Amino acid sequence: MKFGIIGTNWITDRFIEAGKVTDGFELHSVYSRTLDKAEMFSERHHIPNFTDNFDAFLEDEALDAVYIATPNILHHQQAIQAMNHKKHVLCEKPITTSLKNFNLMVQAQENNGVYFMEAMKSIYSPAYLKLKSWIEEIGTIRRVNFHYNQYSSRYDKYKEGIIENAFKPELGNGALMDLGVYTISPLVDLFGYPKSVQSTGKILSTGADCQGTVICNYHDMTALLSFSKIIDSHQPSEIIGEEGIITIDKISAPSQIVKMKRSGEVIETFSGDGQPMQYEIEHFIECVTAQQDDMNNKTSRMTMQLIDELKAQMELLF
């Protein structure tokens, strides 16, 4: 499958490295708003075609699919344009900034008979799939603690008066969109949409949120989600049942999970390997090749619905 790249930042570098070890992946072209940047990126990754003309990029008949890794606020527009040109779309998380935009993307998919998917690497990893098979073994789930707290070097710049993209809400950025989404997606994938939600957060002078805490109430359990770009935390995430506990080393990219009894006695440990983004690419290629729908679009829809609710509660304006 011949991929075109939209966005030339560090996450795209990681995506390409994962693609190199994925069967069926071929780099075909790259688009950037500036021709010099597109050319430098193509030289670094040996991409045969580069351009600063978005229409020409999408009109290339040899191009099968695009990978979008631009600012969050641009995702839905670029994805819809690509699908209107009959290109399949793999779009970085969060797939967009609102449920309304997500529904427009679904409509474009249906109108054009193509496939689109959110590049939420965590829910395609072998460790996460193993976790799903363990859920019923730890009894009735009573509590979930998912967190992603990672101090941003851009916060140091913010404190110096330099505002970088990570703290610009007009780009759809902030702790909820950049980190919190990694806690929301597996929660709704595993347990569905919560009955009620309460949230609180810290908002910077730019209007961007830098951290947040969310309580999600279900019929039988409570989930606590926390995310921050101004602190670090090295504790594992947990799923706690009446009969046992599952710990996850890193909710954004699970690689080691542990199943234990209530007493803390370890029952089983699973460690995954490979490039974290490899499995989402494999799944995407498989779905396109087999012409099958990705059931995880339901997860993306619930994720965007919950994000909309949290944006309203936290008064985030984007």
Disulfide bonds with the S-S distance in Angstrom:
none
